[in-house]
Amino acid sequence: MSVKKGRAIAVVHDPQGQEPSGFLADPPTLRRSRATLRTLDDVAVELARLYRRAERGQIHTADASRLAYILTSLGKVIEASVIEARLTALEAIADAKP
């Protein structure tokens, strides 16, 4: 029995020794993103790009969902760090006033 390349969506074992079914013939090629994800705007652009790729069928929606979750989490971390920096600046200004 030969092995097929691809992403398994389900493997069906055939007792007669035929090739397993349930494989995508050609898995989508994922291009590595070189996006700079340092601001909320960067994350929003990357989320939009991810959405368009999923809509065009370039990546599976399950993979897009996982990546969107990561991007959303990253956005929350960026948001919290911006708020923390602003709060620290405000506290410094408040402490400096007589």
Protein Blocks (a to p, Z undefined) as FASTA:
>chain_A
ZZdedddfbdcddfkopacehiafbacdddddfbdcfbfklmmmmmmmmmmmmmnopacf
klmmmmmmmmmmmmmmmmmmmmmmmmmmmmmmmmmpZZ
